């Protein structure tokens, strides 16, 4: 309809600027690529450097809020794929090291794929 035809003429950022200028409440629907380029997040230091299993580094979303009395922090990163396999197989399935080696052909551990 009319709204679809109108918004199709502009980018998300152009529509946002027009909305802000004219007092219209609206917000763009952003994907990860949009967020990675969002200047406000960059300026406030939102993106944190995060280690990868291959000793390289990537950027991860940072803390959602900055609180002076109860500051947030990253205690640990998400585990690498397979990082806890041995622990799970031992504690939940009761397998010992020899059984795990036999079942996995010695290929247990985290993978950098």
N, C-alpha and C positions, 0 to 999 in steps of 0.2 A: 503494500500500500504506500501511502504518502510518506510515512515515516521511513520505511525501508528505502524508498527512492531518495529521500533527503540525506540520510546518513551514509548511503553508498557513495556520495560525492566527496567525502572527507576521510582522512585517516583518524585513528583513535585519538591521537594527540590533538589534531585540529578540532575535533568535536569537544574534547575536554577543555581546550582553551576557550572555545565559543561558549560553552556552558558556564565556565567560571566568569567570563566577561558579562554574560547576560543574566547571571543569578539562577541558572538552571541546575538543579541537583542531578548529577549523573557521575558515573565512574566507568572507566574502561575495564574490560575483562582481559587481564594480562595472562600471557603464558610465560614459561620459564625464560624464554629468550627475551621477552619484553622486560621482565624483572632484572635480568642481567645487565640491561642497558639503561635502567632507570636511574637517572642522575641523583635523585634524592637519596636512594639507598647507598650509592657510592659515596656521596658526600658525608653521610653519617657513619661511615665505616661499618656498614651492615655485613658485608661479605668477609668471612674469615678464611685465612689460609688453612687448608686441611691436608694432612699427609695421606698419600696413597701407598698401598703395599709395595709398589716397585720403587720406593724412595722418591718419587716425584710428588708434586703438590697440586692441589686443585683449590677452587673456591667453593665454600659451602655457605648456605644461609646462616646468618649470625643470630644473635639474641633478639627476641621480639621487643624487648623493652629495656630501658636503662633506669634502674632504680637506685637512688643514693643510699637508702638505709638497708636495703636487702639486695645487693647487686647479684645479678645472674652470672653464671660462668658455664663454660663447657668443661665438664669433668672428664669425659672421654668421648671419642668418636664412635660411630657405629662400627661393629665388628666387621672384619673382612669376611668374605664368603668362605665358609668352612673353618673359620678360626676356632670355633668351639666344638667341632665335630667330636674330637676324642673325649672331651669332658662329657658331652651328651651321651655318647655311646657307653661310656663307663658308668655314669651315674643313673641313667634312665634304663639302659638295657642290661647293665651288669656285666658287660664284656671286659675281659682283661686285655692287656697289651697284645698278647699273642693272638687272641681271637680277633681283635681289631685288625692286626696286620694280615691275618689270614683272610678275613672278609673283604678287606680293601686292597689287597695286593700290595700293601705298603705305600699306597698313594694318598693316605689321609693327610690333611693339612689344609692351610688356606691356599687358595688359587688366585692368581693375579689376572685371570681372564676378564 
